[in-house]
Amino acid sequence: MKLKYDLKGLDCANCAQKVQERVSDLKGIKECNVVFATTKMFVETIDDSFDEALLIKTVKSVEPDVEVINLSNEFHDDKIHHHNHNKYSCEHDHEHHHKHENCSCGHDHDIETIKHDDLKEGINIKISGLDCANCAMKVEQAINKMNEIDKAQIIFSTETLKVKPKDSIDQNKLLKQIQKVVDQVEDGVTLSLKDTLQVIEKPRLFVCKDHLGLIIGTLIYIIAIIVGDFEFDALIYGIAYLLVGYKVILKALKNIGRGEIFDENFLMCIATIGAFCISDYKEAIAVMLFYSVGEIFQAYAVNKTRTSISSLMDLKSDYANLIVGDDIIKVTPEKIKIGDEIIIKVGEKVPLDGKVLKGESTLDTSSLTGETLPRNVSAGDEVLAGVVNLTGIINIKVTQAYEDSTVSKILDLVENAASKKAPIEQFITRFARVYTPTVVFLAIALAVIPMIIFKDAVFLEWLYRALTFLVVSCPCALVISIPLGLYAGLGKASKMGALVKGGNYLELLKDIDTVVFDKTGTLTEGSFEVIEINGSDDLLMLGAYGESMSNHPIAKSVVKKYGQVIDQKRISDFKEVAGKGIEVKIDGKLYNLGNKSYIEGLGIQVQNPLTVGTVIHIVCQRKYLGNIVVADKIKDTTIEGIKRLKKEGIQNTVMLTGDRREVAKDIAKKIGIDTVYSELLPQDKVMQVENLINQGARLSFVGDGINDAPVLARADLGIAMGGVGSDAAIEAADIVLMNDDIITIGEAISISKKTNKVLKQNVIFTLIIKIGVLLLTMFGCANMWMGVFADVGVTLIAILNSMRILK
């Protein structure tokens, strides 16, 4: 079972890593990934016997202020809710149709009595933290007693509160009023609007009221320095130190209470308090001040990066204009049903997938597909959610519910992509586990061992060095910048039209040296057209009449080229010879239309055209009339896409097709493909990919994601074309191209290389600075200022460097 949580309020990368480690060690947990960049936690359990209460308790043991919100709704079955109830200190054993009379909290757990009428209209609210069905009923009763509420209903299994207000009221204001009532009944229960977008606040660098202690402490510190030596200086500097660093000290004390000793707050406290104890007051305060200010800048940089990444995928519309009779009502996209009619005004985003019923307009599809050219639409055209209406008003009939829409799939895919960690991220996770404790023990050794070895060693001097050692020990620069950099790369690739399903695939992309293509629908349009007619003037008409009753794409292309109405009265005795041709009477005369082997099998000599393509030979009354050449049209961007791949260092481009050898070679020559394998059956494609991999190729296969699923799965990296809105493509491939354009593959490779380059820069820069400062400290050539720079300063620089990926 796979679950997803939002760890609301998670603002420490080091703590995110600790949460991941603790949850991974829980019984029944197969895998846990915490993505600091998105504050999401992905959990895979071994089976259904999973205790969510223990998971929440474990998370809060590391970060008590974090709110754990379930986003998957996969596990809310009564049998797994054996949670400790904070308010009543009782344990609820929930079983259907069973009443617990001896529970110490005095709750009657009669689940059978919890029955509700479905509210078809109302505000949907996410209610988190309810672990007892009976308590949910009490909360519901309390909300129903509110003067503002007409009716309220809690759906315990899906953590949903539906409320219908008596009068029109601002939803946020109503939410606050309901929260007050809920708090009086149940502790730890939080509410959030389900049908509205999460508001991304613009990050603010410094809010004075949030940092009054820091400001006052800094002023006292500056005045004390100006005054110079004075009596009770330790007391004054002590007050300044507490005001500047009280937040850090409190965090450290809380962490100690939870057994988190190797925490950056604790290490900073030990280092600065130690400096204070050896009467180095000014440096102790200055270091704490530098650290606190650095933390403010670091938090701002992280939030700025998160906001920048989120804005890349700003696809969802806040509302939809639903047509109800003669009225237009604004509702959230989640409330729209299949078959509803909505109107899209100029400048608005299309909220759901649908078909244009009325109107004409030009759409900006760049946010969805990366395509810069606008697209014209009119009645009958399909429209995908997430595009922007530019010129005219259009009415759309909705064809997909929001949860199945293109926007929903893309946003979910991008967010979940961060859960698949790249090798470099996995290395940093393992490295951080060892690095911090190692440096702490080295710091202890630095303070103790010289006192044993050197006779003239001064303890205070070596203690100072050890304290500086501690300041350097936190690996935040790596733990923060690497995931942020990968997520920035994923977001940037999505903006260009390539949905990469994980950081691991993004990192692998840079190493690909061979790209294998399926032909039809990938390099070519998959739609045939007549490119040559060899025969009399009426040959195209005869070909169209002969092919008019066939559904084959080649037959349809001939009829389309003819472009006139077919008089079915002229046609009789139609017979299709599977895989070969057609026998039909036109105006009473017998005609045969088909490939070379079919016509020659009739004992008639054919004439082969000079142009390469699929040839339809036409015979009348056993007399050869001529031929029509049909070919699959090469996509406009194919040639440029192949050139871009070679520019990015792809050594071998390969085409796999079921076409005849001469047709395949002709197309390959036109578009610049290096190697061609033709006349292949589907299983032959898998075999050819296997052969290339066995020869040492790092191979990516590009196909349509439906017919080529086995090959996509076998390749090192599967890339699906035409994947937007296609469940099969999203499932089969590691990367989905939203714009059917192979140029995007080259752009994605470029992003992969740039991301990897930035991440390597962060790792090398951070390690060089940290190891350098540690060595300087050992030899007495560094002070705490350098130590703080090696921690907070380096972290800030690494974050800013990661942001370059977005540019």
N, C-alpha and C positions, 0 to 999 in steps of 0.2 A: 504494500500500500504506500502510495506517494502522497505526501502532505506538504502544504506550503503555508508559512506564517509570515506576518509582518512584525518585526521587532521595533515597534514605534518608540522613538526616543534613543535608539542606539547611536551614540556619537563617539565611540572609542573603538578604533580598529583593533587594538590589542585585546580589548574585552570581547569583541566579535569573535576573534580567534579562540579565546578561552571558552566562550559559549559553545562553539563548534566542537571543541575537544570534549567538554563535559557531556554534551548531549550524545556525541558519538559513542561514549563509554556506557550509556544507559542500556539496560537489558531490553532486548527486542528491537534495538535500532541497528539497521544494516548500514546506513550511511547518513551523514548530516553535513550540509554545506551552508555556511552563513556568508551571505554576500553583503559586505559592508557598504558598498556603493549604493545599493538599493534598499538596505535594511531588511532584506528578505532571508528567511531560513527555509531550506528545502530538506525535508526529512523522508527517508525511505525506511519503512519498518519491515521486519522479517515476516510477520503475520498480523492478523487483526487484533491480537491480544496486546493492546497498546494502552499505556496509562498516560493520558495527556496531562493529568495533574502533576505527575512526577517531572514531566518535561518542562512545564511552566515553572515549577519549583526550582528546577536545575538552572533554568535561564536566569531567574530572579536571584539565585544564590551568587551569580556573577554580577548581574546588573539589576538591582532591585527597582530602579526607576523605569525600566523598560516595560512597555505594555505589549504582551504577546497576543496577537490577533490571528485567529485561524482564517486563512483565505481559501482553503480547499473544501471545507464542509464534507469531507469524506468519512469522518470517524465519529460523527455525533450520533451514536447509537447508545441507548440507555445502559447497555452492558458494560461500557468502558468508562462511565462517569462515576468513578469511585474516588472523588476528590475530597480533600480536607477542606472544610468550610471555615474560612477565617473568622467570620463573625460569631458563629455559634460553637466553634470547636467540636463539631460532630462529624462523623463519617457516614455518608449516605450510601447505602447499598440498594441500588435501583434495580428492581425486577418488575416486569409488567404484571399488572393486576395483583399486586401484593402490597399490603399495608403494614408499615413498620410502626408498631405501637410502643416499642421500648426504646426508641431512639432518644438519646440524652438531650437533643435539642428541642424535643417536643413537636417536631414537624410530622404531620400526617402525610405520608408519601403515597397518596392514592392517585397514581398516574392515570387511572381509568377515567377520573373525573375531569381531566384536562381535555376538553373538547371545544373547538372554536369554529364559528362560522367564518368562511373565507371572506376577507375584505377585498373586494375587487378594485376599489379606489382607495387611495390613502398614501401616506408617506412611508416609504420603506426605510427602516433604520437598522443598522448593524448593531447588535447588542452582544458585547463580549464579556466574558468572565462569569457567566451563569453556568454553574455546574450541577444544579439540582432542579429537577423538573417542578417540584412542589414550590421551591423558592421562586421559580419563574412565574408560577401562578400568582404568588403573593405580589410580585412586582407588577404583574399585569393588572391585578385588582387595584393596586395603589394608583396606577396611571389612569385607569378608568374613572377614578373618583375625582380626577383633576377637572376644574371648571372649564379649562380650555379644550378638553378632549370629548368628542362625541362617542368614539369607540376605539378601543385598543386591543390588540391581539399579539401574543408572543408565540412564534413558531419555534419551539425549543430545539428541534432537530437541525434547523438551518440557521440558528442564531439570528432570527429576523424579528423585529418589532414593527408591526404595521399599526399606524395611528391615523385616525380621521379627525382632524380638528373641527370644532363647532363653527368657527369663523375663520376668515382669511387671516393668516399670521405668517410672519417671516419664519422660514424653516429653522434657521440657526438660532433664533430667539426661542422658538418652541423646544428645540433640542436642549438648550440650557435649562429651561424650566422642568422638562422631563428628567434631566440628569439630577437635579436637586431632589426630586421626589424619589428617584431610584436610590440615591445615596442614603436616604433615610431608612430604606428597607434592606438594602444589600450593599456591603462594602466590595470594592474592587470591580464593580460592573461599569463598563464604559460604553458610551453611545457614539455613533458616527453615522452620517447620512450615507445611505447605500446608493442612491440614485444620482448622486452628484459627483463631479470630478474632484479628486484630491487637489486642493488649492496649493499651488507651489508658490510660497511666499518668496519675494525677492530677498536674497541674503543681505543682511545689514552687518557692517563691520563692527560697529561699536554702539551699544545702547547704554547711556550713562547710568540709568537706574539699575541696570543689571550688574554694574561693576562699581558701585559706590565705595565699597571697602577698598578696592584696588586704587581708586582715585585718591581717597583720603590718606591711605597708607603711603602712597607715593609722595604726596605733599609733605607729610610729616618727615619722611625720609630725606627729602630735598632740603627742608628747613634745618634738620639736624646736621646735615653736611655743611650748610652755609655757616651755622653757628660755630661749628668746630668742636673742640674738646669741651665737655661740660660734665657736671656731676649727674649721676643717675643716667648716664648715656645708655647703659645696658637696658634699662627700663623703657626709655623712649624708643630705642631701636627695636626692642622686643614688641612694643605696641605696633610699630610700623610693619614689622615682619608678620604679625598675626593678621593685620588688616589686609596686607598684600596677598598672603598665602593661605587664608583661612579655608577657602574652597578646596584647595589642594590637600590641606591637612585633614579636613572632614572626609574627603573621598578616601584618603589613605586609611583613616580609622575604620571606616565602613568596610573597606576591603580586608583589613586585618581581621575584623569580626567574621568575615566570610571565608577566611583562610587564604586570601589572595595576597601573599607577601610580596611576590615578585611583580609588583605593579609600579608603573612609572611614578605615580603620585607618592607612593611609599618611599621609593628610592630617592626622589627629589627631596622629600621631607628629611630623610636620614642625612643626606648630603648637606643640606643647608642648616639643619639643626646642629649637625656636627661642627660646621664652620662657625656657627654662633657660639658653641660651647668653647671653642678655642679662641674666642674674643675677636673673630674676624666678622664683626657685625655688618659692616658696609657691604662686603662681598656676598654674605649670606642673603641679605635683603635684595641686593642687585640681581643676584642669580635667580631668586624666586620671582622677582619682578619681570625679568627677561623671560623666564619660563611661562609665567601667567599671560603676558602679552603675546608671546609666541603661540600659546594655545588658542588665544582669541583669533589670531590671524590664521592659524591652522584650521579651526572650525569654519571660519569664513571661506577659506579656499576650498575645503571639502564640499560645503554646501553650494558654493558657486559652481564647482565642477558637476555636482549632481544635477543642479538646475540646468546647466548647459547641455548635459547629456539628455535630460528629460525633454528639453525643448526640441531636440532633433526628431523626436517621435511624437510631436504634438499633433496627433491625428484625430483624436476623438472630438466630436461636436458636443457642446454642452446641452443642446436641446434639438428637438425635431418639431417642425411645423405640421401638426396632424390636421388633416381636413375632415371635419365632422359636419356633414350637411353643408350649410352655407358658412359655417364658422371655421376659423383656423385657430387651433389651440397649441400652445407651446408645452411640450412634455419631454421628459427625459427619453433618450433613445431606447433604454431598456423596456419601456412600456409599450413600444410599438410592436404590433403583431404582423405576421406574414399576411399580405393582401391589403394592408392599410395603404391609404394614399397620403403622401406628404408633399409639401411644396418647398422648393429650395430657392431662396431669393439670392439676388446678386451679392457676392461677397461672403456667402455662408458656406460652411463645410457640409458635404453630403454626409448625413449621420448614419445611414444604413445602405446595404446593397439593394439595388432595385433596377427596374426597367422604366425608361422614360415613357410616360403616357401622353404628355402634351408639352409643347414648347421646344425651343432650340436654344442652345447655349454653347459656350466654350469653357472647358474645364482645365484647371491647373492640376496636373497629376504628379507634380514634382515631389511632393511630400510623401507620396505613396510608392512611386516607381523610380524616382530619380530622373525621370524624363523631363527635359526642360521645355520641349515644344508643347503648347496647349493642344487639347483634343476637342474636336467639335462633336456634339451629340444632338440627336433629334429623336422623335418618337420611334420607339422600338429598340433603341440602343440600350445596352447594359451599362450601368453606372456602379462603381464601387465606392464604398464608404471611405471617407478620409480625403477625397479630392475637393478642391475649392471651385465653386461656381463663379465664373468671371463676368459674363456678359448678359445673360437673359434668365428670366424666371422659368423653371421647369417643374412639372408635376411628375412624381415617381411613384410607381407601385412597388412596395417593399417585397423582396423575394427571400430575404433571410432575416431571422430574428437577430437581435444585437449580438448575443453570445456566439452566434455562428457567422457573424459578418467578417469581412476582410480586416477591418480595423481591430476587432477583438482578437482575432487570431494573430495578427502581427504584433500587437502590444504584448500579448501573452508570450509569444515566441521570443521576442527581444528580452523581456524581463526574465524568463526562465533560462535564457541562454547563459546568463551570468552564473547559474548554478553548476555548469559543467566547467570545471577548473582546468586551466592550461597547465602544462608541465612546469612552467616557470613559477606559477602561483602555488602549485603543490610543493615545489622546492622551498619557497619562502616560508610556507606554513611549517614544514619540517624543520627548517633552519631556525625559525623563531623559537621553537620549543626548546632547542638546545642552547641557543645564543645567550639569552638573558640569564638563566641560572649559571651558565659558565662564567659570564662576566662578573656576576655577583660574588661567586666563590673566588675568582681571581682578585677581586677587590679586597676580600677578607684576607687572602694570602698576602696581598701587597702591604697590608697594615701589620701583619703578624710576623711573616718570615724574615724581613730585614732586621727586626729587633733581635732575632735569634742569630742571624749570620754576622751582622756588622756590629762591632762593639760600640762605635761612636754614633750609632743610629739614633735620630731624634724621633720619638714616637709621634709627636704632633705633626711633624713634617710628612711622615709616611701615612698618617691618618688622613691628612689633607689630600694626598695623592689618591688614597683609597676612596675617599668621598667623591672626588672628581671622576674616578672610574665608574662609580654608581650612576652618576648623571648621564654618562654616555651609553649606558647599557640597554636602554629601551629600543627595540627594533621597529618603532612606529613608521619611520620613513619608508621601509620596505612593505610592511603590513598594510599601510594605507595606499601608497602610490601604485603598487603593482595591480591590485584589483581595480582601482579607479582607471588606470591606464588601459587595461583590457576592456573594461566596460565602455570607455570612451571609443575604443576601436570598434566594438560591436555596434555602438550607436552611430558612428560615422559610416560604417558599411551599410547599415540599414538606410541611412539618409541617401546613400548612393544607389539604393535599390537591391542590395544583397542582404538577405536575412541569414545571418550566420548563427547556427543553433548552439554554439558554445565557444568559450574562450579557447578550449583545446583545438577546435576546428580552425579558429582564426590563426592560431600559432602554426598549425600544420600547413596552412595555405601557402606560407612563404617558402616551404620546402618542396612544393610540387614541381616536378620537371617534365611531366608528360600529361597532356590533356587529351582525353578521348571523347569524341562526339558521336552521338547518334545523328543521323542525317536529317530525316524527315521531322519537321517541327522544331528543329534545333538550329541547323545551319540553313535550312530551306523553310519556306512558308508552310509546306505541307499541303499547298493548294496548287493543282496543275493548271497550265495554260498552254494553248496552241501556239507554237513558235514557228511552224513552217507547214505549207500545204504544197504538195507536189502532184499536180494533176489538172484536170479541167476546172472551169470556173464553178461548176455545180458540185464539185467534190466535197466541199465543206457542208453544203446542204444535205447531200446524201449521207455523209458521216453523222450529222446531227440527227437526221431522221432514224438512221440505223441504231444510234446509241441512246435515243430518247427514252426508251423504256428500261434502261439499266441504271442502277444506283451507284455504280462504281465512280470514284472521283475522276478518273480519266474520261469516262463517258460524259459526266457532267461538265467537264471543261470544254468539250467539243460543242455541246449544246449551248453553253454560255457564249462561246466565240461566235456561233451562228447568230444568236441574238434575236431571232424572229420566232413567231408563234408556230408551234408544230401542229400540223393538221393530222390528228390521229386516225382519221378515216383512210388516209393513204397507206397506213401501216397494217400488216397482217402477218400471222404465222411467226411471231417473234419467238426465237429460241436462243438461250444463252448457253454457250459451251464453257463451263467453269475453267477459269485460268487461261483460256485460249482466245475466245472471240464470240461473235454473234452471227446467227443466221436469221434473216428477216426478209419479208417481201415488202417492197415499196412500189406502189402503183402496179402491183401484180408481178413485178420482176423479182427474181431471187438474188439477194445480195449477201455476201459474206464479208464480215469485218473482223480483223483480229491480228495477232502477232505473226511473225515470220513462220514459225513452225506449224501453226494452224493452217495458214494459206498454202504452204508448200505441201502439207499433208493432203491437201485437196488435189495435188498434182499440178499446181500453178506456180510458175516462176515469178519471184518478186524482185523489185528494184529497191535497193537500200539507199536511203538519203545520206547526204554528206554530214548533215547536222546530227549531233548525238542527242538522243532522247528516247522516250517510249514511242514506238512507231505503230500506227494503226493502218494496216494495209486494207484496201477496199477492192472487192471483186464483184462484177455484175454478170450474171449468167455465165460464169466461169471465164470471164474476160477481165484481166487486170486493169484497173482504172488509175491507180496511184496510191499515195499514202499521205497521212497527216502525222506530223511529229508533235508530241506533247512532252512538256518538261516541267519538273517541279521548280518553282521560282526561288532563286536564292534571296535570302533576306538582305535588306538594304545595308544592315550594319555588320553582316558576317565578315566581309573582307577586312574592314577596319578592326573588327574584334580579334581576328587571327593575328593581324599586325601588332596589336596592342599586347597580346600574349607573348609574342616573340620578343617584344621590347622589354617585357618584364622578366625575361630569362627562361621562358619555356623552351626546352630543347627539342621536343617532338610533339607535333599535333597529329592526331590519328582520327580517321573517320571510319565508322562501322555502318554498313548498310546492307540491305537485302537486294539492292538494285543490281542490274547487270554490270559487269566489269567496265565496259566502255563508258556507260553513263556515269558510274561512280568516279572513274578517272578524270572524266571531263569536268565534273563539278569540283573535284579536288584541285585540279589545275587552275581553275578560275578563281578559287578563293584562297589558294596558298597552303593547302593541307600537305603535310610531309608524307604521311603513310596512309594507305587505303586498304581496307579489307571489305570485299564486296560479296554479293550473293550469299549472305549469312542468314541463318535461322536464328530466333531469339537465344537458343541455348549456345549457338556458336559465338555470340557476342560475349557471353560469360567466359567462354574458353579463351578467346583472344585477350580479354582483360587479364585472366589468370596468367597467360603466357608472358604478357608484358611485365606484370608484377614479379614473376619468377626470374625475369631478366634483370631485375634490380630497379625498375622504374618506380618513382614516387608518383602515383597515378591518381588523377581526378577524372571521373566520368561525368559527362554532361548529357542529360536526357530529359524526356518530358515528365518523368516522375511517376508515370502510371504504367506504361508498357515496359519500361526499362527498370522496374523495381529490383529485380535480381542483380543486375549489373551495378546499379547505384549502391546496393548493399555490399557488394564485393569490393568495390574500389576503395582506395585509401580515403578518398574524399568524394562523396556523391553530391552533384549539383543538379538541381531540378529547374528546368525552364518552364515558364508558363505556370508557375506555382501559385499565384495569387488566387485565393478562393478554392484551391484544390487540396482537399484533405490528403489524397494519395501522395501528392508531391511533398507536402510538409512532412508526412510520415516517412517517406522513403529516403529523402535526401538529408545531407548535413548542412547544405546551403541552398536557399531558395531564391532564385532570381525573379524579382517582382515585375520586371519590364521585358522579359523575353529577349534580352539583349546580351550577347556574349561579351560585348565591350565591358560590361559590368564585372566580369570575372577578372579582367586585367586590373580594373580599378580596385577590386577587393584584394587582389594580391599586393598591390601597392600599399594599401592601408595596412595589411598584415605585416609587411616589411617595415613600415614606418612605426607601427605599434611595437613590434619586437625590438627595433632600434632604440626607441624611447625607454622601454622597460629595462633593456640591458644597460643603458646610460644610468638609470636610477640605481640599479643594483651595484654597478661598478663605482659610481660616484659615492653612494652611501657607505659602502664597505671601505673604500679607500679613506674617506674622511674619518669614519669611526675607528678603524684600526690605527690610522695615523695618530689620532688624538689619544687613543689608549696607549700607544707606544711612547708618545711624548710625555704623557702623564707618568708612566713608569719611571722615566728618567728625570722627572721633575721639571719638564719644560712646558707644561700646560697648566692652566688654571681652570676654575669652574666656569668662567665665561666661555672658554673654548668648549668645555664639556656640554654646556647648554646649547651652543651653536650646533655641535655634533648631533644633538638630539632634535630639538625643535626647529632650528634653522635649516638643517638638512632635510627634515620632513617637509617643510614649507617649499623648499626649492624643488624637491622631487614631485610634489603635487602640482606645482606650476608647470614643471616639465611635462607631466602627464597630460595637462590641458592642451599642449601643442598638437596632440593627435586630432583634436576637434577642428583645428584651423586648416 
